């Protein structure tokens, strides 16, 4: 009977020790295995919108200038910009002309200058 009681006491002691040590062991393992946190990415500026009438287009420099109700502004037009004609079809910077009314979604480019994301020619331009 003493041997049986000793085995039960040993089993209980082992289980208690494991129960106490297990949370500490898993925290250590998680800390060792955890991958480093990704570096914070720079805040992306949100897109802005404007509209106005084209006052100049320079297909070589890939820029467009518009005159709005409050101010004039020049935008860089990267190859990635989506340009849509008044009929809804894709068009190019070279197809735009002075006097077209446009709606522009833009963001701040890497150089700090406004950069066109999307440009839509207004149907009012063709009237």
C-alpha positions in Angstrom: 0.0 0.0 0.0 2.9 2.3 0.8 4.3 1.8 -2.7 0.9 2.6 -4.3 0.6 5.8 -2.2 4.2 6.8 -3.1 3.5 6.4 -6.8 0.3 8.4 -6.6 2.1 11.2 -4.7 4.9 11.1 -7.3 2.3 11.3 -10.1 0.5 14.2 -8.4 3.7 16.1 -7.8 4.8 15.6 -11.4 1.5 16.8 -12.7 1.5 19.9 -10.4 5.1 20.7 -11.5 4.1 20.4 -15.1 1.0 22.5 -14.7 3.1 25.3 -13.0 6.0 25.2 -15.5 3.9 24.9 -18.7 2.7 28.5 -18.9 6.2 29.8 -18.4 7.7 27.4 -21.0 5.1 28.4 -23.6 5.7 32.1 -23.0 9.5 31.6 -23.5 8.9 29.5 -26.6 6.6 32.2 -28.1 9.1 34.9 -27.4 11.9 33.0 -29.0 9.8 31.9 -32.1 8.1 35.2 -32.6 9.1 36.9 -35.8 10.1 40.5 -35.5 7.4 43.0 -36.0 7.3 44.5 -39.5 8.7 48.0 -39.8 6.1 50.7 -39.8 5.3 51.7 -43.3 5.3 55.3 -44.1 1.8 56.8 -43.9 0.2 56.8 -47.4 -1.4 60.0 -48.2 -5.0 59.8 -49.1 -6.2 60.8 -52.5 -7.6 64.2 -53.1 -10.1 65.3 -55.8 -10.4 68.4 -57.9 -11.9 69.6 -61.1 -11.3 72.4 -63.6 -10.6 73.3 -67.1 -7.4 72.3 -68.8 -5.2 75.3 -69.5 -2.2 73.4 -70.7 -1.1 69.9 -71.6 2.6 68.9 -72.0 2.7 65.3 -73.2 6.5 65.3 -73.3 6.9 66.5 -69.7 3.8 64.4 -68.7 2.1 67.3 -67.0 -1.3 68.9 -67.2 -2.4 72.3 -65.8 -5.9 73.1 -64.9 -7.8 76.2 -63.8 -10.3 75.6 -61.1 -12.8 77.9 -59.3 -10.3 78.9 -56.6 -6.8 78.3 -58.1 -4.7 76.9 -60.9 -2.7 73.8 -60.4 -0.2 71.7 -62.4 -0.2 67.9 -62.1 2.3 65.3 -63.1 0.7 62.5 -65.1 2.6 59.2 -64.6 2.2 56.2 -67.0 0.2 54.5 -64.3 -2.6 57.2 -64.3 -5.9 56.1 -65.7 -7.3 58.6 -68.2 -10.9 58.3 -69.4 -12.5 60.3 -72.2 -15.9 61.9 -72.1 -17.4 58.8 -73.7 -16.0 56.5 -71.0 -13.3 55.0 -73.1 -9.6 54.9 -72.2 -7.6 57.8 -73.7 -4.1 59.2 -73.5 -2.6 62.4 -72.2 -1.8 63.4 -75.8 -5.6 63.3 -76.6 -6.5 65.9 -74.0 -6.8 69.5 -75.2 -7.0 72.9 -73.7 -10.5 73.8 -72.7 -11.5 70.2 -71.7 -13.3 70.1 -68.3 -11.8 67.3 -66.2 -12.2 65.6 -62.8 -8.9 64.6 -61.2 -8.1 62.2 -58.4 -4.5 62.8 -57.3 -2.0 62.1 -54.5 1.3 63.6 -53.4 4.0 62.0 -55.5 7.4 60.9 -54.2 8.8 64.3 -55.1 6.0 66.1 -53.2 4.3 67.3 -56.4 0.6 66.4 -57.1 0.4 63.3 -59.2 -2.7 62.2 -61.1 -4.2 58.8 -60.2 -7.3 59.1 -62.4 -8.4 61.8 -64.8 -11.9 61.8 -66.3 -12.9 64.2 -69.1 -16.4 65.6 -68.4 -19.1 65.1 -70.9 -19.7 68.8 -70.8 -16.3 69.3 -72.5 -17.6 67.9 -75.8 -20.7 70.2 -76.0 
